[in-house]
Amino acid sequence: MAIASAVCAPFVYSAIELSRFERADARRATFIYASGQSLAPGVHVQHVGLSATLARLGYTETRATPPSPGLFRRSGGNWDIYLRGSDEIGAGGAGLVRLQVVDDRITKVTRGGEDVSGVALEPEVLASATDRPGEEHKPVRIDETPRVLINAVLAAEDHRFFEHGGVDVRALLRAAWANLRAGRVKEGGSTITQQLVKVRLLSPQRTFFRKLREAWLAALVESRYSKERILEAYLNEIYLGQRGPIAIRGVGSAARAYFGKEVHQLTMPEAALIAAIIRGPNIYSPAVDPDRAREHRNVVLAQMRDLKMITPEEFERARRAPVHVRSLVSPGQSAPYFVDSVRQELEQRFDTGVSRVRGVRIVTTLDLSLQRFAEAAAVRGLDRLESSLSPSYRRALGRRLQVAVLVVEPATGEIRALVGGRDYLASQFNRVTSARRQPGSAFKPIVYLAALRAGDGAPFFTAASRVEDLPITLESNGQPWSPRNADDRYEGIVTVRQALEQSLNSATVRIAQTVGLPSVIEMARTLGLQGQLAPVPAMALGAFEVTPLELARAYIPLANSGVRPAAVSGIRTVQFGEEEVKPAAAEESVRVVSAAEAWLVTSLLKGVVTSGTGSAVRASGLPDVVAGKTGTTNDGRDAWFVGYTPRLLALVWVGFDSGEPHGMSGAKAALPIWLDFMKQAIDAYPQSDFEVPEGISFSDVDATNGKRAARACPVVVREAFLAGTEPPLCDEHRGVIDHVVDGWNRLTDWFRRPAREPKESLPQGDR
């Protein structure tokens, strides 16, 4: 028995370790992609950075009509792009596409000579699905990696990689002799395969037994996998330095971190510098010591020359090249908070199974152009706001203002951009998905929707209904409670529209009390809010906690004609080999309110941005297609703005993580960031206006009493109503002409009446 166990033990051990290696390989080979850049009529090619996007994707510009995939040409105002296509990741097939462009805006898209509504470029890789916490990782495929980078790595680490079987005896003997002569460990003889095994399976301890295990496992891996697959895994696994607390893992993230490039854009000196960093990431990093990094880079270049990978002339040119490295302050990975949220969503929807399958492809909903706009707006906005705060706030990193920005497509619930904080390097806490804050006045549209909704009978209010905006005291949990308006100003009698436009607290509480707090809570649940909502008066003013993601989800039906999408998600498809899974496919969109009711509240919120608390939107020059609402909590602890068009809904929150007050309103703190983003978004992707649905009617209303206007009414405004809920005709301002017209109408109506039918004779017995 003991002999059998001894014989079987190495095989069992080998099988277990190979299984561990396979799981690690599967994790690193699970690619997360952004959504492919959409190219359709109306898109501004400069604002979406079409040229830069094609460069990142590895397209090459030509002077002639592109003859094959991966080429493009600019001719006059037109772009001819031969798409590579990739049905595997949702980019469609390959083909020649022409973009007709006038003033940098696409006017027409043709494919194969036929007009099409639009096309999409292939998605860009964001990261792998299951990176370790605190890592920055952008995986690359071996066929995407330029030969100059592969040669540089092989020259620096293992130039006989394609000749040995996992352990290079010649290199081991050479290293042993060099170390013996130096009297210390000067040179290592580990192959690329051994280094990969050490990183994935073994501890960093330097013992003889560990080296034996390393050699044995390297030979096993070489017998199981191709050289190309091992090299790809190595290039994606190696540690290449730090960006603050974030580890830079793999050549893809290193190219972005140090040079702001994709791997296929690296020059020879840059490729040699990355290869030089491998031997000592915190010694040879150009961010630590540029002179030492340049010296070791030149050693790698010399090795490439000696191995005849480059010519002497190329060596001389590359050797003289200066070391230019970008700042490592900002993250090199695109949308790090979004990528983290996608990983969380993967775990929730697929458990951990997605990490056990190699080659899984996750296509997300992220629009890289919108993400870039959101990140830039957040940075500019916080810098501007902090200049108005005391210096003590700016000096203390933990007390700095934070921001959350979420952009969603209302029709689908797809997350198009997400910024979870001001600095991912300083804090990886995602405020969009995890921070629970009071929505304040941003909750009020839900109160007004409950008030305007017809339900089983007539609505409690119309947009023209009049309500008191005067001090009020109510009992809440056995204690008196009085809502206060901003600056303690009260407007007296106002319309429902004015109450929401001016965000009047007292009037809103009166409306909520009339409708009934349980009805308001029911409406909030209908729209998708799942948090704790107690039936207390302060609830109507947003005195409870939600995440920015939850609040945005509640606004979506207002922007989407009353329909709530199946989910607010960052994942479009997950592809396991040939099988494609759409996470929201099992669910369906649900109509939660009528299109007319959603449009009516949207009409009120359009008033907020034209003449109410969000009037800065109109002053900014944005087109009149936007609806939105500011939100401010007590003492300015939380500042919000949620605004939308039919195609984009964007939410901005500003505050301190600690919850201490900053004293700024939503209009001052959140709205400028939202405006900055939306200006860029609308410039890049023009937005349409909301169409008036069936069930909406318009009437002239007497502004002094809320009734339908007569000819003599002094102040008349145009107002929208749910059909059948129009107010009665005003009888307070009726003049002689009105009486004459009414008399004439009654007379003509009398003449138009049909003559009465003669009564039939009844039988004698029934008289």
C-alpha positions in Angstrom: 0.0 0.0 0.0 2.8 2.4 1.0 4.6 1.6 -2.3 1.5 2.2 -4.3 0.9 5.5 -2.6 4.5 6.5 -3.2 4.2 5.6 -6.9 0.9 7.5 -7.3 1.9 10.6 -5.3 3.9 12.3 -8.0 1.1 11.8 -10.5 -1.6 13.0 -8.1 0.6 16.0 -7.2 1.2 16.8 -10.9 -2.5 16.6 -11.8 -3.4 18.9 -8.9 -0.8 21.5 -9.9 -1.7 21.4 -13.6 -5.3 21.9 -12.6 -4.3 25.0 -10.6 -2.3 26.3 -13.5 -5.3 25.8 -15.8 -7.6 27.7 -13.5 -5.1 30.6 -13.3 -4.7 30.5 -17.1 -8.5 30.6 -17.5 -8.7 33.7 -15.3 -6.1 35.6 -17.2 -7.6 34.6 -20.5 -11.1 35.9 -19.7 -11.3 39.2 -21.6 -13.5 42.1 -20.8 -14.3 44.4 -23.8 -15.8 47.8 -24.0 -18.7 48.4 -26.4 -17.5 48.9 -30.0 -17.5 52.6 -31.1 -20.7 53.4 -32.8 -20.5 55.2 -36.2 -23.9 56.5 -37.3 -25.3 59.6 -38.9 -25.0 62.5 -36.5 -21.9 61.2 -34.7 -19.0 63.8 -34.5 -15.8 62.0 -35.6 -13.5 64.4 -33.8 -15.3 64.4 -30.5 -15.5 60.6 -30.4 -11.8 60.4 -31.3 -12.2 58.2 -34.4 -8.6 58.5 -35.5 -7.2 57.7 -32.0 -9.7 54.8 -31.7 -8.5 53.3 -35.0 -4.9 53.7 -33.9 -5.6 51.9 -30.6 -7.3 49.1 -32.6 -4.2 48.7 -34.8 -5.7 50.1 -38.0 -3.2 51.4 -40.6 -3.9 54.5 -42.8 -3.4 54.1 -46.5 -3.6 56.4 -49.5 -5.7 54.1 -51.7 -9.0 52.5 -51.1 -8.4 50.0 -48.3 -8.1 46.5 -50.0 -8.2 44.4 -46.8 -9.3 44.4 -43.1 -7.4 46.7 -40.7 -6.9 49.5 -43.2 -8.5 52.9 -43.6 -8.3 56.0 -45.7 -9.3 59.7 -45.3 -10.2 61.3 -48.5 -11.8 64.8 -48.5 -14.6 64.6 -46.0 -15.0 60.9 -46.2 -13.6 57.9 -44.3 -13.2 54.5 -45.9 -12.6 51.8 -43.3 -12.2 48.2 -44.0 -13.6 46.7 -40.8 -12.0 43.6 -39.4 -15.2 42.6 -37.8 -15.6 39.9 -35.2 -18.9 38.1 -34.7 -17.4 36.5 -31.6 -17.4 39.8 -29.8 -20.4 41.5 -31.4 -18.7 43.7 -33.9 -20.3 42.1 -37.0 -18.5 40.8 -40.0 -15.6 42.3 -42.0 -16.3 44.7 -44.8 -15.6 48.0 -46.4 -17.5 50.9 -44.9 -17.7 54.5 -46.1 -18.5 57.4 -43.8 -19.7 60.6 -45.5 -18.7 63.5 -43.2 -19.6 67.1 -43.3 -18.1 69.5 -40.8 -16.7 66.5 -38.9 -20.2 65.0 -38.4 -21.3 61.8 -40.1 -24.1 62.4 -42.6 -24.3 59.0 -44.2 -23.0 55.4 -43.7 -22.7 52.9 -46.5 -21.6 49.3 -46.4 -20.9 47.5 -49.6 -22.4 50.4 -51.5 -25.7 50.2 -49.6 -27.0 52.7 -47.0 -27.0 51.4 -43.4 -28.2 52.9 -40.2 -24.7 52.6 -38.7 -21.8 50.3 -37.9 -19.6 49.6 -34.9 -15.9 49.1 -34.7 -14.6 46.0 -32.9 -14.6 46.4 -29.1 -11.4 47.3 -27.3 -10.0 45.2 -24.5 -10.4 46.7 -21.0 -9.1 44.1 -18.7 -9.4 40.4 -17.7 -12.4 39.3 -15.7 -10.9 38.1 -12.5 -7.8 40.1 -11.7 -6.5 40.1 -8.2 -7.5 43.1 -6.0 -5.2 46.1 -6.3 -4.0 45.2 -9.8 -4.1 47.0 -13.1 -4.2 44.5 -15.9 -4.9 44.7 -19.6 -4.4 41.3 -21.3 -3.1 41.0 -24.8 -3.2 38.2 -27.2 0.1 36.8 -28.6 -1.0 37.6 -32.2 -1.6 41.3 -31.2 1.9 41.6 -29.6 4.5 43.2 -31.9 7.5 41.1 -32.8 9.8 43.8 -31.4 8.4 43.4 -27.9 8.5 39.6 -28.0 12.1 39.7 -29.2 13.0 42.2 -26.4 11.5 40.0 -23.7 13.1 36.8 -25.1 16.5 38.6 -25.3 16.2 39.8 -21.8 14.8 36.7 -20.1 15.1 33.5 -22.2 16.4 33.7 -25.8 16.4 29.9 -26.1 12.7 29.8 -25.1 11.6 28.0 -28.3 14.5 25.4 -28.0 14.2 24.0 -24.5 11.6 21.9 -22.8 10.8 24.1 -19.8 14.2 23.9 -18.2 17.3 25.2 -19.9 20.3 23.2 -18.6 22.8 25.3 -20.5 21.4 28.5 -18.9 21.5 26.9 -15.5 25.2 25.9 -15.8 26.1 29.4 -17.2 24.3 31.1 -14.3 26.0 28.7 -11.7 29.4 29.5 -13.1 28.8 33.3 -13.2 27.5 33.2 -9.6 30.5 31.1 -8.4 32.9 33.5 -9.9 31.1 36.5 -8.4 30.8 34.9 -5.0 27.1 35.8 -4.9 23.9 35.4 -6.8 24.5 37.5 -9.9 22.6 35.7 -12.6 19.5 33.4 -12.8 19.0 30.5 -15.1 15.2 30.3 -14.9 13.3 30.0 -18.1 10.2 32.0 -19.0 8.2 28.8 -18.2 9.8 28.5 -14.8 9.1 32.1 -14.0 5.4 31.7 -15.0 5.1 28.6 -12.8 6.7 30.4 -9.9 4.2 33.3 -10.2 1.2 31.2 -10.6 1.8 28.2 -8.4 4.7 28.6 -6.0 5.8 30.7 -3.0 8.6 33.3 -3.4 10.9 31.4 -1.0 14.2 30.6 -2.5 15.0 27.0 -1.5 16.5 24.1 -3.2 13.2 22.1 -2.9 11.2 24.9 -4.4 13.6 25.1 -7.4 13.1 21.3 -7.9 9.3 21.7 -7.8 9.6 24.7 -10.2 11.7 22.7 -12.7 9.3 19.7 -12.5 6.2 21.8 -13.0 7.8 23.8 -15.8 8.5 20.5 -17.7 4.8 19.4 -17.1 3.5 22.7 -18.4 5.7 22.5 -21.5 4.4 19.0 -22.2 0.8 20.2 -21.9 0.7 23.6 -23.6 2.1 25.2 -26.7 5.0 27.6 -26.6 2.8 30.4 -27.9 0.2 29.9 -25.2 2.9 29.8 -22.5 4.5 33.0 -23.8 1.1 34.8 -24.0 0.4 33.8 -20.4 3.8 35.1 -19.3 3.4 38.4 -21.1 0.1 38.9 -19.3 1.3 37.7 -15.9 4.6 39.4 -15.3 4.8 42.1 -12.6 6.1 45.4 -14.0 6.0 47.9 -11.2 3.6 50.0 -9.1 1.3 52.9 -9.7 0.8 54.0 -6.2 -0.9 51.1 -4.4 -1.9 49.5 -7.7 0.3 46.7 -9.2 1.0 47.0 -13.0 0.6 43.4 -14.3 1.4 42.4 -17.9 2.9 44.2 -20.9 -0.5 45.6 -21.9 -1.0 47.6 -18.8 2.7 48.5 -18.7 2.5 50.0 -22.2 -0.4 52.1 -21.1 1.0 53.0 -17.7 4.5 54.1 -18.8 3.8 55.3 -22.4 0.1 55.8 -22.7 0.0 53.4 -25.7 -1.3 50.1 -26.8 1.3 47.3 -27.2 1.2 47.4 -31.0 2.2 51.1 -30.9 5.4 50.6 -28.9 8.7 51.7 -30.5 11.8 49.6 -30.3 13.3 51.6 -27.4 10.0 51.4 -25.5 9.7 47.7 -26.0 13.3 47.2 -24.8 12.5 49.4 -21.7 9.5 47.2 -20.7 11.7 44.1 -21.2 14.4 45.7 -19.0 11.9 46.3 -16.2 11.1 42.6 -15.8 14.4 41.8 -14.0 13.7 44.4 -11.3 10.4 46.3 -11.5 11.1 48.6 -8.6 14.8 49.1 -9.5 14.7 49.6 -13.2 11.3 51.4 -13.4 11.7 54.7 -15.3 9.4 56.2 -12.8 11.9 55.4 -10.0 15.2 56.1 -11.7 15.2 57.1 -15.4 19.0 57.0 -15.7 19.2 53.4 -14.4 16.2 52.4 -16.5 17.9 53.8 -19.6 21.2 52.0 -18.8 19.5 48.6 -18.4 17.3 49.3 -21.5 20.5 49.7 -23.5 21.8 46.3 -22.1 18.6 44.7 -23.5 19.1 46.4 -26.9 22.7 45.2 -27.0 21.5 41.6 -26.3 19.0 42.0 -29.2 21.8 43.2 -31.4 24.1 40.3 -30.4 21.3 37.8 -31.1 20.8 39.4 -34.5 17.2 40.5 -33.7 18.1 44.0 -34.7 20.8 45.5 -36.9 23.7 47.5 -35.5 22.2 50.6 -37.1 18.9 50.0 -35.3 20.8 49.5 -32.1 22.6 52.8 -32.3 19.4 54.7 -33.1 17.5 53.0 -30.2 20.4 53.4 -27.8 20.4 57.2 -28.2 16.6 57.5 -27.7 15.7 59.4 -24.5 13.5 57.9 -21.9 10.1 59.7 -21.9 7.6 58.3 -19.4 4.2 59.6 -18.6 3.2 60.4 -15.1 2.0 57.4 -13.1 -0.5 59.5 -11.1 -3.6 58.7 -13.2 -4.7 55.2 -13.9 -3.6 53.6 -17.1 -6.5 51.2 -17.2 -9.7 52.6 -18.8 -12.7 53.0 -16.5 -11.3 51.1 -13.5 -14.4 51.6 -11.4 -16.6 50.3 -14.2 -14.4 47.2 -14.7 -14.7 46.5 -10.9 -18.5 46.7 -11.1 -18.5 44.3 -14.1 -16.5 41.8 -12.1 -19.0 42.1 -9.3 -21.9 41.6 -11.7 -20.2 38.6 -13.2 -19.8 37.0 -9.7 -23.5 37.7 -8.9 -24.9 36.4 -12.2 -22.5 33.5 -12.9 -21.1 32.7 -9.4 -17.4 31.9 -9.9 -17.9 29.6 -12.9 -16.8 32.2 -15.4 -13.3 32.1 -14.0 -12.9 28.4 -14.7 -13.4 28.5 -18.4 -10.5 29.7 -20.7 -11.3 32.1 -23.4 -14.5 33.6 -22.0 -15.3 36.9 -23.6 -17.4 39.6 -21.8 -18.6 42.4 -24.0 -19.7 45.3 -21.8 -21.9 48.3 -22.5 -19.1 50.9 -21.9 -18.9 53.7 -24.4 -15.2 54.8 -24.2 -16.0 58.3 -25.5 -18.7 58.9 -22.9 -16.4 57.5 -20.2 -13.7 59.9 -21.3 -16.1 62.8 -21.1 -17.4 61.8 -17.7 -13.9 61.4 -16.2 -12.8 64.8 -17.6 -15.9 66.5 -16.3 -15.5 65.0 -12.8 -11.9 66.1 -12.5 -12.6 69.7 -13.8 -15.6 70.0 -11.6 -14.0 68.9 -8.4 -11.0 71.1 -8.9 -13.3 74.1 -9.4 -15.4 73.3 -6.4 -12.4 72.7 -4.1 -11.0 76.1 -4.9 -14.0 77.6 -3.1 -13.5 75.5 0.0 -11.1 76.2 2.9 -7.5 75.1 2.4 -7.8 72.5 5.2 -10.2 70.5 3.0 -7.7 70.5 0.1 -4.8 69.5 2.3 -6.4 66.5 3.9 -6.8 63.7 1.3 -9.4 61.9 3.4 -11.6 65.0 3.5 -11.4 65.8 -0.2 -14.7 66.0 -2.1 -15.8 62.9 -3.9 -17.9 62.4 -7.0 -20.0 59.7 -8.6 -21.1 59.9 -12.2 -23.3 57.3 -13.9 -24.5 57.4 -17.5 -27.3 55.0 -18.6 -29.1 54.4 -21.9 -32.8 54.5 -20.8 -34.2 52.2 -23.5 -31.9 49.3 -22.6 -30.6 50.0 -19.0 -27.1 49.7 -20.3 -24.4 51.6 -18.3 -22.5 53.7 -20.8 -20.1 55.4 -18.4 -19.3 55.2 -14.7 -17.0 57.2 -12.5 -17.0 55.8 -8.9 -14.7 58.4 -7.3 -12.2 61.1 -8.0 -9.0 58.9 -7.8 -9.0 55.2 -8.2 -5.4 55.0 -7.0 -6.3 56.7 -3.7 -9.6 54.8 -3.2 -11.1 51.8 -5.0 -14.5 52.3 -3.2 -17.1 52.6 -5.9 -19.5 55.3 -4.8 -21.9 54.6 -7.7 -22.8 51.1 -6.6 -21.9 51.1 -2.9 -22.3 54.6 -1.3 -25.6 55.0 0.4 -26.6 58.6 0.6 -29.8 60.7 1.0 -31.3 61.7 -2.3 -32.9 64.9 -0.9 -34.9 66.8 -3.4 -33.9 64.4 -6.2 -36.6 62.1 -4.9 -39.4 64.7 -5.4 -40.3 63.7 -9.0 -41.5 60.4 -7.6 -43.8 62.2 -5.2 -45.2 64.3 -8.1 -45.7 61.2 -10.3 -47.7 59.6 -7.5 -49.8 62.8 -7.3 -50.4 63.2 -11.1 -51.0 59.5 -11.8 -54.7 58.7 -12.5 -54.6 55.3 -11.0 -58.0 53.8 -10.5 -59.8 57.1 -10.5 -59.0 60.8 -11.0 -55.5 62.0 -10.1 -55.2 64.1 -6.9 -53.5 66.9 -8.8 -52.8 68.2 -12.3 -49.8 70.3 -13.3 -52.1 73.4 -13.0 -53.5 72.5 -9.6 -52.8 75.1 -6.9 -51.2 74.2 -3.6 -50.1 76.2 -0.5 -46.5 76.8 0.0 -46.7 78.1 3.6 -45.1 76.9 6.8 -46.6 73.6 8.1 -46.1 71.6 11.2 -46.8 67.8 11.2 -46.3 65.1 13.8 -43.6 62.6 13.0 -42.8 59.8 15.5 -44.6 61.6 18.2 -42.6 64.8 17.6 -43.5 68.0 15.8 -41.8 68.4 12.4 -41.7 71.4 10.1 -40.2 71.3 6.7 -38.3 74.5 5.7 -37.8 75.9 2.2 -34.4 77.1 1.1 -33.6 80.5 2.7 -36.9 80.2 4.6 -38.8 81.7 1.7 -42.4 80.7 1.0 -44.3 81.5 -2.1 -47.8 81.4 -0.8 -50.1 79.8 -3.4 -48.3 78.1 -6.3 -49.1 75.6 -9.0 -47.9 72.0 -8.9 -45.5 72.8 -11.8 -44.0 75.8 -9.9 -43.7 73.7 -6.7 -41.5 71.1 -8.5 -39.6 73.7 -10.7 -38.6 75.7 -7.6 -38.2 72.5 -5.4 -40.5 73.9 -2.7 -40.3 71.7 0.4 -43.5 72.9 2.1 -45.6 72.5 -1.0 -44.2 69.1 -1.7 -44.9 67.8 1.8 -48.5 69.0 1.5 -48.9 67.2 -1.8 -47.4 64.0 -0.3 -49.8 64.3 2.6 -52.8 64.6 0.3 -51.7 61.7 -1.9 -50.8 59.6 1.1 -47.3 58.5 2.1 -48.2 54.8 1.4 -49.0 55.8 -2.2 -45.7 57.6 -2.6 -43.8 54.5 -1.3 -45.8 52.3 -3.7 -44.8 54.5 -6.6 -41.1 54.4 -5.4 -41.2 50.6 -5.3 -42.9 50.6 -8.7 -40.0 52.6 -10.2 -37.5 50.2 -8.6 -36.3 51.7 -5.3 -35.7 48.9 -2.9 -34.3 50.6 0.2 -36.0 51.3 3.5 -38.9 53.8 3.0 -40.7 54.6 6.2 -44.1 56.4 5.9 -42.9 59.6 7.7 -43.3 63.1 6.3 -39.6 63.6 5.8 -39.5 60.7 3.3 -41.2 63.0 0.7 -38.1 65.1 0.8 -35.7 62.2 0.3 -34.8 61.6 4.0 -33.6 58.0 3.5 -30.6 56.4 1.8 -30.1 55.1 -1.7 -27.1 54.4 -3.9 -26.6 56.5 -7.0 -27.3 53.4 -9.1 -30.6 52.9 -7.4 -31.7 56.5 -7.9 -30.8 56.4 -11.6 -32.8 53.2 -12.0 -35.9 55.0 -10.6 -35.5 57.8 -13.1 -35.2 55.5 -16.1 -39.0 54.9 -16.6 -39.5 58.7 -16.8 -37.0 58.9 -19.7 -38.2 55.7 -21.3 -41.9 56.4 -21.8 -42.9 54.6 -18.6 -41.0 51.4 -19.3 -38.5 50.0 -16.8 -35.7 47.9 -18.5 -35.0 44.4 -17.2 -31.9 45.5 -15.4 -29.3 48.3 -15.2 -26.3 46.4 -16.3 -22.7 46.8 -17.5 -22.7 43.5 -19.3 -24.1 43.0 -22.8 -23.0 39.4 -23.6 -20.9 36.7 -22.1 -19.6 34.2 -24.6 -18.4 30.8 -23.5 -16.8 29.3 -26.7 -19.7 29.1 -29.2 -22.4 29.8 -26.6 -23.5 33.4 -26.0 -25.4 34.3 -22.9 -27.2 37.7 -22.4 -27.5 38.3 -18.7 -30.8 40.1 -18.9 -32.3 37.7 -21.5 -34.3 35.8 -18.9 -36.0 39.1 -17.8 -38.2 41.4 -19.7 -38.8 45.1 -19.6 -41.9 46.1 -17.6 -44.3 49.0 -18.2 -44.7 50.6 -14.7 -46.5 53.8 -15.7 -48.2 55.0 -18.8 -46.3 56.9 -21.5 -48.5 59.9 -20.9 -47.8 59.9 -17.1 -44.0 59.6 -17.7 -44.1 62.4 -20.3 -46.1 64.7 -18.0 -43.5 64.4 -15.2 -40.8 64.9 -17.8 -42.6 68.1 -18.9 -42.4 69.4 -15.3 -38.7 68.4 -15.2 -38.0 70.3 -18.4 -39.4 73.3 -16.6 -36.9 72.7 -13.8 -34.0 73.2 -16.3 -35.6 76.2 -18.1 -36.9 78.3 -15.2 -36.3 76.4 -12.0 -33.5 75.3 -9.8 -31.7 73.8 -12.8 -32.0 76.9 -15.0 -28.2 76.9 -15.6 -28.9 74.2 -18.2 -30.8 76.7 -20.3 -28.2 79.4 -19.8 -25.5 77.0 -20.9 -26.9 76.8 -24.4 -27.8 73.1 -24.4 -30.7 72.3 -26.8 -34.2 72.2 -25.3 -34.3 68.4 -25.1 -33.2 68.0 -21.5 -35.2 67.2 -18.3 -33.7 67.0 -14.9 -33.8 67.6 -11.2 -31.4 69.0 -8.6 -31.1 67.5 -5.2 -29.7 68.9 -1.9 -29.8 67.4 1.6 -29.6 69.2 4.9 -26.6 71.5 5.3 -25.4 70.5 1.9 -24.2 67.1 2.8 -25.2 65.6 -0.6 -25.5 67.4 -3.9 -27.2 65.7 -6.8 -28.3 66.3 -10.3 -30.2 63.8 -12.5 -30.8 64.8 -16.0 -31.9 63.0 -19.2 -32.8 63.0 -22.8 -34.6 60.1 -24.6 -31.2 58.5 -25.3 -29.0 59.3 -22.3 -29.6 59.6 -18.5 -26.8 61.0 -16.4 -26.5 61.3 -12.7 -23.9 63.2 -10.7 -23.4 63.1 -6.9 -20.9 65.3 -5.0 -20.1 65.0 -1.3 -17.6 63.9 1.4 -17.3 60.2 2.2 -17.6 61.1 5.9 -21.0 62.7 5.3 -19.9 66.0 6.7 -21.6 69.0 5.1 -19.9 71.0 2.3 -22.7 73.6 2.2 -23.3 73.5 -1.5 -26.5 72.9 -3.3 -27.1 70.4 -6.2 -27.3 73.4 -8.6 -23.8 74.6 -7.5 -21.9 71.4 -6.9 -23.4 68.6 -9.1 -25.1 70.5 -12.0 -21.9 72.1 -13.4 -20.2 68.6 -13.7 -23.4 67.2 -15.3 -23.4 70.2 -17.7 -19.8 69.7 -18.6 -20.4 66.1 -19.4 -23.6 66.6 -21.3 -22.3 69.3 -23.5 -19.5 66.9 -24.7 -22.0 64.0 -25.0 -24.5 66.0 -27.1 -21.7 67.4 -29.3 -20.6 63.9 -30.0 -24.0 62.2 -30.2 -26.9 64.5 -31.0 -30.1 63.9 -29.0 -33.7 64.0 -30.0 -36.6 65.5 -28.1 -39.3 63.7 -26.3 -42.3 62.9 -28.5 -45.7 63.7 -27.1 -47.6 60.4 -26.6 -51.3 59.7 -26.9 -53.2 60.5 -23.8 -51.8 64.1 -23.4 -53.8 67.2 -24.1 -53.0 70.9 -23.9 -55.1 73.7 -22.6 -54.7 77.4 -21.9 -55.0 77.9 -18.2 -55.7 81.0 -16.1 -52.6 81.4 -14.1 -54.5 83.1 -11.3 -56.8 80.3 -10.5 -55.7 77.2 -12.4 -58.9 76.9 -14.5 -59.2 76.7 -18.3 -58.8 80.2 -19.6 -61.7 82.2 -20.9 -61.2 85.2 -23.3 -61.1 87.7 -20.5 -58.6 85.9 -18.2 -55.7 88.3 -17.4 -52.7 85.8 -17.3 -52.8 82.8 -19.6 -50.3 79.9 -19.7 -50.2 76.8 -21.8 -50.3 73.6 -19.8 -50.2 69.8 -20.4 -52.7 67.4 -18.9 -53.6 63.7 -19.0 -56.5 63.6 -21.4 -59.8 64.0 -19.5 -58.2 65.7 -16.5 -58.4 69.3 -17.8 -59.8 71.8 -15.3 -63.2 73.4 -15.6 -63.6 76.6 -17.6 -62.9 79.8 -15.6 -66.0 81.6 -14.6 -64.3 84.4 -12.7 -63.2 86.6 -15.6 -66.2 86.3 -17.9 -67.1 89.5 -19.8 -70.0 90.6 -22.0 -68.5 88.9 -25.1 -68.2 85.6 -23.2 -71.9 85.7 -22.2 -73.0 86.6 -25.8 -70.9 83.8 -27.2 -72.3 81.3 -24.7 -75.8 82.4 -25.4 -75.3 82.0 -29.1 -73.8 78.5 -28.6 -76.7 77.4 -26.5 -79.2 78.7 -29.1 -77.4 76.9 -32.0 -77.1 73.7 -29.9 -80.9 73.9 -29.3 -81.6 74.2 -33.1 -79.2 71.3 -33.8 -81.0 68.9 -31.5 -82.9 66.1 -33.4 -86.7 66.2 -33.3 -88.2 64.0 -30.7 -89.7 60.7 -32.0 -93.5 60.4 -31.5 -94.5 58.1 -28.7 -95.8 54.8 -29.8 -99.4 53.9 -28.9 -99.6 51.6 -26.0 -102.0 48.7 -25.9 -105.3 49.4 -24.3 -104.5 47.2 -21.4 -101.2 49.0 -20.5 -102.6 52.5 -20.4 
